[in-house]
Amino acid sequence: MDNKQQTAVEWYAVEMAEYLRSMYGDRIINIDILKQAKEIEKEQIAKAFDDGDYNYHYSRKTGNDFEDGKEYFNEVYG
């Protein structure tokens, strides 16, 4: 079972797609903009983790402390 959390950008993308579908039917959403937004959000979450006190955050996979914010993001949101 996958326990990944949904990021705010992912939630927004789903909501916006449903809204656009209801307004305009099936149209192509600009995937490049969504990819850019997700990458920015990933960097922000990783930086916040790196800048914060994360001594009590550990990997459920390994049981060890996360090495950095990128490792944290990949396990939690990946």
C-alpha positions, 0 to 999 in steps of 0.5 A, spaced: 500 500 500 502 506 498 502 511 503 505 517 499 502 524 501 499 529 496 502 535 495 498 542 495 500 542 487 498 535 486 491 537 489 491 543 485 492 540 479 486 535 480 481 540 482 483 545 476 483 539 471 476 537 474 474 545 474 476 546 466 473 539 464 466 542 467 467 548 464 470 547 457 470 539 456 476 535 455 482 540 453 489 539 454 492 542 460 499 545 460 503 539 463 510 543 463 507 548 467 505 543 472 511 540 472 515 546 473 510 548 479 511 541 482 519 541 482 519 548 485 514 545 491 519 539 491 525 544 492 521 548 497 519 542 502 526 539 501 529 546 503 524 547 509 526 540 512 533 542 511 533 549 514 528 546 520 529 541 526 528 534 524 532 530 529 526 526 530 524 525 523 526 518 521 525 514 515 520 509 516 523 504 510 530 504 514 529 507 521 535 512 520 534 519 520 533 522 513 540 524 510 537 531 507 530 534 505 530 531 498 530 524 501 525 526 506 521 529 500 522 522 496 519 518 501 513 522 504 511 525 497 515 521 492 
